[in-house]
Amino acid sequence: DAGITQSPRHKVTETGTPVTLRCHQTENHRYMYWYRQDPGHGLRLIHYSYGVKDTDKGEVSDGYSVSRSKTEDFLLTLESATSSQTSVYFCAISAQGLAGQETQYFGPGTRLLVL
Amino acid sequence: QQPVQSPQAVILREGEDAVINCSSSKALYSVHWYRQKHGEAPVFLMILLKGGEQKGHDKISASFNEKKQQSSLYLTASQLSYSGTYFCGTVWGRNTPLVFGKGTRLSVIA
């Protein structure tokens, strides 16, 4: 257990509304990641953070923004949700991040349905 | 560019062996393997660094052929608990993020 929680765990929202997902970690890991998982696509990186206020885009960042004002929290915001953003969202952490040798630990996931 | 996993799905009887392959179009720095049970988060299995090493994890082992830009995951004497979706993740450089393949669904039946 890497001390990662995600909230909410389930959410149903309507097209056009803003949505914020929260990832919280208790072990002061520097690197945090947001992935989405869709059938037939595997896990795709949305955004990642390598420190407070330091973030970068992943391969599917369009329509998403992130913020990290504290080490322990990494927020993912859908400014105006669309049905194509219906997915399962996973947060992950790693101790040192992009060195290629680090294990990533995943949170329990958030199921988002956009109607 | 996602790594390509094969097969997409496989069904085994308990005790049988399986191999899952992961191929990249780019030179690899490392390969990571994860397993995900239905409705749960992915769980780390092992990392292989360039250099052609092979690692083991109980009856699950993996190899990394840097020259061929591919890795293989070997499941020996499969158990019901091995069922799930296996993902490889590839890293192309020291400071590049992990990119996952689409996964291989493994079902072990009695």
Contacts between the chains, C-beta under 8 A, distances in Angstrom:
chain1	res1	chain2	res2	distance
A	33	B	97	7.5
A	35	B	100	7.9
A	40	B	102	6.4
A	41	B	102	6.2
A	42	B	2	6.8
A	42	B	87	6.0
A	42	B	100	4.7
A	42	B	101	5.7
A	42	B	102	4.1
A	42	B	103	5.0
A	43	B	42	6.9
A	43	B	87	6.5
A	43	B	89	7.9
A	43	B	100	4.2
A	44	B	100	7.3
A	45	B	97	5.6
A	45	B	98	7.4
A	45	B	99	7.2
A	48	B	97	6.1
A	58	B	97	6.5
A	59	B	99	7.3
A	90	B	41	6.2
A	90	B	42	7.4
A	98	B	91	8.0
A	98	B	94	7.4
A	98	B	95	4.6
A	98	B	96	6.3
A	98	B	97	5.9
A	99	B	94	6.0
A	99	B	95	7.1
A	100	B	29	4.5
A	100	B	30	4.4
A	100	B	49	7.6
A	100	B	91	4.0
A	100	B	93	7.2
A	100	B	94	5.4
A	100	B	95	7.8
A	100	B	96	7.4
A	101	B	30	6.2
A	101	B	47	6.3
A	101	B	49	6.5
A	103	B	32	7.6
A	103	B	44	4.8
A	103	B	47	6.7
A	104	B	32	7.5
A	104	B	44	6.9
A	104	B	89	7.9
A	104	B	98	6.4
A	105	B	44	7.0
A	106	B	41	3.9
A	106	B	42	5.2
A	106	B	43	7.6
A	107	B	41	6.4
A	108	B	40	7.7
A	108	B	41	5.6
A	109	B	41	5.7
